[in-house]
Amino acid sequence: MHSKSYIFIVILCFSVLHGCNYVTGDKVTINGKFTHLPESQVYIYQVLPDSKLVIDSVKTDVSGHFSITIPVKADGYYTVRINPENEIILLVSPGEAITLTGDGNSLRNTYTVQGSKESELYAEYNKFTMANLVKVDSLSRIFAESRTNPDFNQIKQQLDSAYLGVFNVQKEEVILFVNSYINSLASLLVISENFGPNPVLSEKTHPELYLRLDSALFLSYPDNSLVKSFHQRMLGLKTERADIKAQDSKLMPGMQVPEIALPNAGGKEVRLSAFRGKLTLVYFWSSWNALSRQTNMKLTPIYSRYHSRGLEIFAVSIDSDAELWKRAYMLDKAYWNQVIDTRGLESEYCKTYAVREIPKMVLIAKDGKIIARDPEFGELESLIKKNI
């Protein structure tokens, strides 16, 4: 009697599990209906740090229905693809039973997802993004239609301003999403995506947000390959920030300025220390950098006003082509002390002076101590008057 009861219980449990569409812990089922996609192949890819791996495929029936079960042993990213231009991304966990709907002709614009918390989070963000991209497409159409308009320049300015408004709204949404779901795999996807061709955020613009996300995700998903890849990038960012901090600490006002020794246009080595006793502006620039060329123009009248009173400009070009450098400073009438380092941004002096972008300026007192780094032009002239 006892034996029969045990067998009955086992059979009952199996029947209940089977009837409830139970999914084992290392698998995920995806049931979908894509309109306008009869008898077509749907592919499932796993997203890896440097590639996408085909997991399986399934053919829709005449109504666009399909069902597929894939092996999933850990939380991860997968794409459901009809073709390379028509796919959506899912963030799935083992054991999930996912339901998808959408228009097979335009999945990303129309899809809905149920049964996967992370995928649902990302789908809401995607919906917001697609609405903003529609606005951008509308602006692009107006731009194209207005090219022959006599007021095109004014229209372009208005369109640029409108695009910037949409872009800023998108940026605010990304920041809000990541802060709200700091432990979510969806946040890694959101922070990494472009808005059209343009990145929304970067490690340089929002380092603290990136590092917070890394700390949260690496704690929750230490074995996820994309999280590990992101973590390695963030380790590099931490190292870079530590180096920057160390470099910056050596370039504070009142610190002795580091030596520079480089050749001028005639090949003769010129040392920065040779200008001790004069107020000197160290200026890193390049002929290929538009902002540098504009800065040359702004420095010219300042140099003319104060050179006779003791102001020197020690300009360090990071051009790789010396001839282009010579032509540029002659064209810009930058008739001050010019030297060149053809190693470009890899120059040891770029590292010493923490030059991560150009132009870069450091104003040095007559005794060789730093007065200011990267002063605005209004501030620069005031500092020159005060220290000349």
N, C-alpha and C positions, 0 to 999 in steps of 0.2 A: 504493500500500500504506500509506504513511504517512498519507494523507488518510483512508482507511477506518478505520485504527486510532484516529484522533482522534475521528471521529464515534462510534465504538463506546464510547469512554471517556465522552463527553458523555452518551450515552444511558444508560450504566451508572450514572453519577453521579445523573442525574435519577431513575432508577428507585429507587436506594437512598434518596434524600431523600424521595421520595414514599411509599415503603413504610414509612419510619420516622416518618410523621406529622409531618414537619418544619414548624416555624412560622417564618415570616420575622421579621426583627428588629423590625419595627414593628407586629406583631400579637400578640394573645394568644388562645388558644383556651380555651374553658370547656366541658368535658363533664360533664354531671351526671345524677344520678338522684334525684328527689325522690319518695318514696313518698306515696301518698294525694294525688297531684297529676296525674291523667290529663288530657291535652288542655287544658292551661291555659297562659296566657301568663306568661312570665318576662321581666322587664325588667332591662336593665343601665344603670346611671346612673354618670356620672363625678362625683365629689365635688369641688366647687370651694370656695373660701373662704366664699362667701356663698350658694351654691346647689348644686343637683344637676341635671346635664344628662343627659337621656335620650340614650344612645348607640345602643341597638338593643334588639330584643326577639326572643324565639323561643318557639315553642309546644312543650310537651312532648307526647310520644306517649302512647299508651294505658297504657304502663307507667311514665310519669313521666320518661322519658329525654329529654335535649335536648343539642344541641351548637351552639355559636355561636363565631364568630371576630370579635373587635373590634379596631379600630385603637388601638394604644398606642405612642406615640413616646417616652414617658419614664415613670419610676416614678411611680405615683400611686395614688389611692384610688378604688375603685369599689364600688357596692352591687349585689347581686343581689336583686331585689325581686319578690315576688308581689303584695303590696299594702303600703300605708304602714305597717301594723302587723306585717308579716311580711317581714323582709329581713335580709341579712347583709352584712358589709363585707369586701372583699378589698383587699389591698395588693399590686399587681401590677407586674411589670417586663416590658419588651418581650421577646417571644420565649417567654414561659412557656406551658406546656400544663398547664392546671389541671383537676383532677378534684374534683367536689363530690358529696357524698351528704347526705341528710337527710330528715326528715319534712316534707313540704310544708305541713303544718298548723302547724308550730312550728319554723321553720328555726333561729333563734338558739339554741334549746335543744338541737338535735340534730345540727347540721351537722358534717361533717368536710371537710378540704381537703388536697389533695396537689398537689405540683408548683409551689408558690409559697412560698419560704422565709419571706417577711415575713407572708404570710397564715397560714401554719402557726403562727408565733410568736404572732400575735394570737389565733388560734383557741384556743390553750392558755390564754391569759389569759382569754378569754371563757368558757371552760369553768369555770375557777375562779370567775369572777364569777357565773355563773348558779347554781352550787352555793350561793354565799353569799346570793344573792337568794331562793333556795328557803327558806333558813333564816329570812330576814326575812319572807317570806310566811307561814311557820308562826307566827312571833311575832305578826303582824298578825291572824291568825285567832284566836289565843288572846285577844288584846286585845279583839276584837269580841265573842267569846263570854263574856267576863268582865265586861262593862259593868254587868250587873245583880248581880254578886257583891258581897256586903257587904264583902269584903276587896279591892275593886277597886283602891283607892289603893296598897295594898301590892303587889298583882299588877302594877300599872302600873310601879312602881319597879323591880321585878324584870325586867320586859320591857324597860324603858328601858336597864337595865344590860346585859342580854343583847344588845340591838341595838348598843349602844356597843362591846361586845366584838367582834361580827361586823364592824362598821364599821372598827375599828382593825386587824383582821386584813387587811381589804381595803386599807386605807391602806398597811400594811407591804408588801403584795404589789406595789402600784403603785410604791413607792419602790424595791423590789428589782428589779422588772422594768426600770424606766428606767435604773437604775445598771448593770444587767447588759447592756442592749442600748442603750447611749447613742447609737450610730450608726444605730439602726433607725427607719424610718418608723413602725413599730408603736408605738414609745415615745411618739411625738407623739399618736397616737390614744389610747393608754392614759392618759396624763397629762391629757388633755382631757375624758375621760368622767366622767359622774356615776355615783354608785352609787345607783340609784333616782332620787329627785329631788334628792339632795344631792351637791354637788361633793366629791371625795375630797381633792384638793390644790388649791392656788391659788398664784399668784405671791406673795401676801402671806405665806402660811404657809411656803412652801418656795422662796424666790427663788433660792437658789444652785443648786438642782436644775434649775429652769426655765432658768436662764442657761447651765448646763453643756450641757443638751440642745440649746439654741439654737445654741451654738458648734459642737457636733458635727454637727448636721443641716445647718446652713447651709454648712458646709465640704463636706459630702458631696452635698447636694442643693440647690445654689444657685438652680436654675431651677424647682424645684417650687413651685407656687402656694401650697399650704398651708404649706409651710416658710417661704416668703417672708412670708406673712401673719403667721405666728408670730414671725418675726424682727423685723418691725415692732413688734409688741407688746413684744418683749423690749428693743428700743431705747428704747421709752417707759419700760419698767421701769428700765432703767439710768439714764435721765435723772431719773426720780423718785427713785431711790435716791441719786443724786448731790446732788439738791436737798435731800433729807432730811438727808444727811450735813452739807451746808453749813449748813442751819438748826440742826441739833443742835449744831454746833460753836459756835454763838452763844449756846447755852442751857446751857452747862456750869456746874457749881458754881463760884462765884467770879466769874462774868461779871456785868456790870451788866444788870439786867432792862430789856427794851424798854418804852417808854411805851405806855400805853393811854389813850384819851380817848373816852368814849362817854356817851350820855344815860342818866339814871336814870328811874324811873317818872314823875317830874314833868317830864321833858324837859330837865332841867339837865345840862350836860356835867360829868362827873366824871373826873378824871385820877388814874391810879395813883400818879403822883409826889406827889400830895397826901398820901399816907400814909407818906412818907419819915419815918423816926424810929420807926416801929412795925413789929413783926413782922407780915408780911402774907402771906396765902395767896391767890394768884390761882387762880380756879376756873372753868373753862369747863364749861357745862352746858346742858341744854335741858329744857323742860317735857314734851316728847314722848318723852324717853329714860328708860326705866324704871330703868336703872342710876344715872342722874343723880338721880332722885327718891329712890332708896335712899341715895345718898351724902348728899343733903340731911339725911335723918334721922340719919345717922351723924355729920355735922358739927355738928348742933344742940347736943348735950351738950358737945362740945369747945369750941365758941364760948362757951357759957355759962360754962364753967370758966375760960377764959383771956382773954375779952374785957376784963374789968376790969383785967387785968394788962398789957394792951397789944396783944393779938392782934386783927388785923382780917382779915376775909375780903372779897375783892374779886371778886364773882361776875359773870362775863360770860356772859349768856344768848345763845345763837345761835338763838333763836326768831324765826320770821317774823311771828308773831302776838303783839303786845304784850299784848293782853288775856289770852290763855292764859298767858303768862309771869307776869303779875301775880297771876292766880288761883292758879297753881301754887306760887309762892314764899310766898304768904300761907297757903295750905293746908298747906304743909310747915313753916311757922313758921321760914322761912329769913330771919330778921330781921337780916341783915348788909347790907353795901353791894352793891346790885344795879344792874347796867347791862345794856343790851341792844344787840346788833348784829343787825339784821334781815336782813343778808346771809347769815346762817347760816354754813355751812362755807366759803363763798366769801369770808368776811371777811378783810381784810388782816391782822387780828390772829391769825386761825387759821393763816395762813401764817407770820407772824412767830414765833408760839409753837409751830409744828410740831404743830398740833392736827389729827390725822388721825382721831381718834375721841374720843368723850366718855364719861364725864367726864375732864377733864384738870386736874391740879393742879401748881402751882409755888410752893414756899415761898421767900419773900424775906426777907432779913435787914433790920435797921433801916437799914443804909446803902445798900439798894437792890440788893444783890448776891444772886445765886441761891444758896440753900442746898441745895435738892433738887428733883428733878422726879418727879412721880407716886410719892410715898412711900406705902407701905402704912399703914393707919390706926394700927397699933401703932407703927410707926416715926415717923409724923407726930406723935403726941402726945409721943414721946420727944424729937424735934427741937424741938418747941415749948417744952418744959420747959427744954431746954438753951439756947435762943436768946432766950427771952422777956425 
